[in-house]
Amino acid sequence: MNNKLVISFEFFPPKTAEGVAKLRETRKQLAQLQPKFFSVTFGAGGSTRDRTKDTVLEIQAEGYEAAPHISGISSSKEAIRSLLADYRANNIRHLVALRGDIPSGEVTAGDFRHANELVTFIRQETGNWFEIEVAAYPEVHPEAKSAVSDLQYFKSKVDAGANAAITQYFYNADAYFRFMDQCAASGINVPIVPGIMPIYNYIQLSRFSSVCGAEIPRWLRSRLQDCGDDLASLRSLGMDVVTDLCEQLLSGGAPGLHFYTLNQAGIISTIMQRLGIQHG
Ligand SMILES: Cc1cc2nc3c(=O)[nH]c(=O)nc-3n(C[C@H](O)[C@H](O)[C@H](O)COP(=O)(O)OP(=O)(O)OC[C@H]3O[C@@H](n4cnc5c(N)ncnc54)[C@H](O)[C@@H]3O)c2cc1C
């Protein structure tokens, strides 16, 4: 397996002391796979600002590269400026820049309507200090007017200065390869790393997927439903499906894998072992 693969793991910032301790264990296990970086999500509007920062600084203090997510929606330029300054002062050099999703019922106001505006602002304020990742949607963002406009807006984030992209998760490798062809035809040349969602729990996956527009193919949905309450069977099926997906992606030329870990290591370690990736 190619040692130059970009492997990364995404965490959410824990809320409790127990969650913090559990994430330390998870990180210890996943660090053995020598990822390029660990990223930490950010609640739109700044709701997790301190927890995201604390988690990122802890990862950095352990000697690993940490990339905080930063979302523009319902934030002011001043708030983002101060967050960037804070990260810079702590020698954080990598960001995942997003529009963000506002929890339903909350009013949104702010200086950034879309992620391209946030990327432009980060470059204006901090030059090339940060390596910037943005989000990409092989199965098209759920609010997009069309697949064509979604691709154009993705390009506008890259043109604004993003260095690389991470995709929303999907279970159909062809969607990724088709998207890669369309990106190449549009002159988008940055690495686009597929985001991988291991299957932990059917109800949770189904709920996430309907919100973020990720498609669960009918055959997979029905096999997962067949597992019912048998969690062991569901996880075993999920591991087979996700390992196979990763194999197809890597053998088709994907530059790496970004795992949505949900702060758990076990399933991912097994998938990586099966893929023969021991050293990132
Ligand atoms: C890898 C990854 C990590 C994520 N991490 C987080 C996180 O930490 N916190 C969080 O809240 N959410 C996170 N998300 C979810 C993300 O915020 C949502 O998917 C959100 O709905 C879109 O974010 P975006 O950055 O892709 O937005 P945008 O690129 O702004 O796109 C959003 C929609 O607007 C359209 N659009 C884009 N630009 C324009 C424009 N200039 N004019 C008009 N329309 C436009 C697009 O077609 C798309 O439909 C993550 C998603 C991914 C894939």
The ligand as a Gaussian input file, in Angstrom:
#p B3LYP/6-31G(d) Opt

LIG

0 1
 C      -15.311000      17.305000       5.602000
 C      -16.481000      18.043000       6.190000
 C      -16.384000      18.579000       7.465000
 C      -17.442000      19.292000       8.039000
 N      -17.296000      19.839000       9.290000
 C      -18.271000      20.623000       9.799000
 C      -18.097000      21.313000      11.057000
 O      -17.079000      21.173000      11.731000
 N      -19.111000      22.100000      11.498000
 C      -20.266000      22.280000      10.766000
 O      -21.144000      23.046000      11.199000
 N      -20.469000      21.640000       9.589000
 C      -19.494000      20.835000       9.092000
 N      -19.667000      20.206000       7.878000
 C      -20.971000      20.339000       7.188000
 C      -21.008000      21.588000       6.285000
 O      -20.916000      22.748000       7.071000
 C      -22.332000      21.522000       5.545000
 O      -22.307000      20.500000       4.585000
 C      -22.836000      22.828000       4.970000
 O      -24.208000      22.651000       4.612000
 C      -22.103000      23.292000       3.736000
 O      -20.835000      23.693000       4.015000
 P      -19.812000      24.088000       2.834000
 O      -18.599000      24.603000       3.467000
 O      -19.685000      22.994000       1.860000
 O      -20.659000      25.308000       2.166000
 P      -20.657000      26.050000       0.778000
 O      -19.432000      25.722000      -0.021000
 O      -20.901000      27.465000       1.105000
 O      -21.879000      25.394000       0.014000
 C      -23.171000      25.340000       0.611000
 C      -24.269000      25.390000      -0.462000
 O      -24.325000      26.674000      -1.058000
 C      -24.033000      26.633000      -2.466000
 N      -23.046000      27.710000      -2.669000
 C      -21.714000      27.673000      -2.365000
 N      -21.138000      28.865000      -2.617000
 C      -22.123000      29.682000      -3.074000
 C      -22.150000      31.042000      -3.483000
 N      -21.048000      31.799000      -3.467000
 N      -23.354000      31.584000      -3.886000
 C      -24.495000      30.821000      -3.887000
 N      -24.516000      29.515000      -3.510000
 C      -23.343000      28.951000      -3.103000
 C      -23.460000      25.244000      -2.735000
 O      -23.830000      24.763000      -4.017000
 C      -24.093000      24.416000      -1.625000
 O      -25.375000      23.977000      -1.997000
 C      -18.651000      19.461000       7.303000
 C      -18.768000      18.890000       6.022000
 C      -17.706000      18.183000       5.457000
 C      -17.854000      17.575000       4.091000

